């Protein structure tokens, strides 16, 4: 049976809340939700699908707890794993909206994992994001929990439909 783990970094609790919303809607057990501040990167070895979430800080960096965790993940061979990314940002930070998600992608794209879960971000108004490719397609689910909190549940539900078949997210 396929197993999904959710890994998040959260300073204010917003990304943690979103991670738990995703878990509830996807049927992921609480024991499979991991705060990267208290988790060893090798923990990902027990999962087929990795759902990774971060907020964006400063001039576009992922949440601080991700930095060491990412170093550990980059050292792993993630071939055979699927990675779905999500992140929280603020569209008024128009030049760096959800750049933390883009940084996760940039750091992990050469690990051998398959990236899944691209989802449109056209409901938001921003100038630039490293989480959006040159083709205009986001590398994951981008959320604005500051200005568009009301959109989050529907966006999560739509994203989960694109991430995987129900047996993967159970």
N, C-alpha and C positions, 0 to 999 in steps of 0.2 A: 504494500500500500504506500502511496506517495505521502510524504510528510512535509508540512510547511512550517517554517519558523519565521517569526517577525522580529526584526532587530531595529531598535530605534535609539536615537540620542535626543535628549530633551532637557533644556535648561529651565523653561518656564512651565512645563507640563503640557503645552499645546500638542507637540508631536507625540508625546506619550498617549494623550487622549485620542488622537487620530489613530494611532497604532491599535489601541483597544477597540475603537469603532470598527476598524478593518477586521480585526480578529473576530469580533462578535458577528459581523455580517458574513464572514467567510467560514465560520465554524472552526476557527483555530482555538485550541485550548489555551487557557491562561498560562499553563506551564511552558508553552511554546512561544511566549512573548518575552523578549530579552532586551533589557536596557544595556547598551554597549558599555556604559560606565562600569558595569559589574559583571561583564561577560568576557570570557576568553574567546578570541577569534576561532579557535579550533572547534567551538561549539557548533559552528555551521556545518561541520562534517556529518551531523546526525539528520540533516534535512536535504530534501530534493529541491525544494523551492525556497528561496530566501527573499523575504519581503523586507526591504531596507528603507528606513525613513529618517529624514533629517530636516531640520529647519536651516535657515540661512542667516548668517551673522556677519557683522563687520562689513567688509567690502565684497562679500559674496562667499564666505567660507562656510563649510558645514559646521554643525554644532560641535563644540570643542571635544566632547567625548569620542567623537568619530576618529580623531586624528590618530591615536595609537591603535585603535581597532582596525582602521584601514591599513596601517602598516602591516599588521598581522594578516589581514585578508589577502593583501597583495602577495605575500609570501606563500600562500596556499595554491594548490592546483585545484581550481574550481570546475574543471571539465565535468560535464554531466549534470551540473547544477543549473537551475533557472533562477534569474534574479529579476525581481520586480521592484522598481524604485518609486517612492513617494516622498513628497516634501511640502513643507509649509513655508510660505513667503508672504510678502506684503507688496501688492502691486504698485503702491506708491513709491516703493524702492525700484523704480522703473528700469534702472540700468543693471540691477543684480537680482531680479525676481527669481526666486528658487534656485539660485546658483549653487547652493549646497548640493542639490540633486545632481546637477551637472558635474560637480566635483566627484561625487561618488561614482558616477558613470566613468568619468575620465580615469580615475584611479583603478577601477576594476575591469575595464573593457578588455584588457589583455590577460585576464586570469583563466580564460578558457570557458567561462560561464556563458550561457545563452541569456540575453536580455529580452524580457517580455514586458508587456503592459504599457506600451506607449498610449497616451490618452490626450485628446485635444485640449488646448488651454485657451481657446479663442473667446472664452467668457471673461477673461481678464484683460486689462489694458496695461501693457508694459512695453518698454522699448526694446529691451534685450534680456536674454537669459542664456547662460551656458547650458541649461537643461533642455534647450531647444536647438536641434541640429540646423545646419545650413539649409536643409530641405523644409524647415518650418515645423518639423515633427518633434514633440517633446519626447524625452527618453523615459518618461514615467508619468505618474499622476502628480500634477502641481495643484496645490491648494492655497487659498488665501483665507486664513482663519481670522484675519483682522477686519477685512472689508466685506467679505462674502461668505460668512459663516453659514448662511442659509443654503448655499450651493453644495456644501460638503457631503451630506448624506447621499444625495443623488449622484454626485460625481464618483463617490466610492462605489456605489452599486454598479454604475456603468463601467467603471474601471475593472471591477472584479469579473465582469462578464468577458472582458478582453484578456485578462491575466491567464486564466486556465479553465479547463473543464472542472466541474464540481469535485471530481475525485482528487484533483491535485490540491485544492484548497481545503480539504477536509482533514 
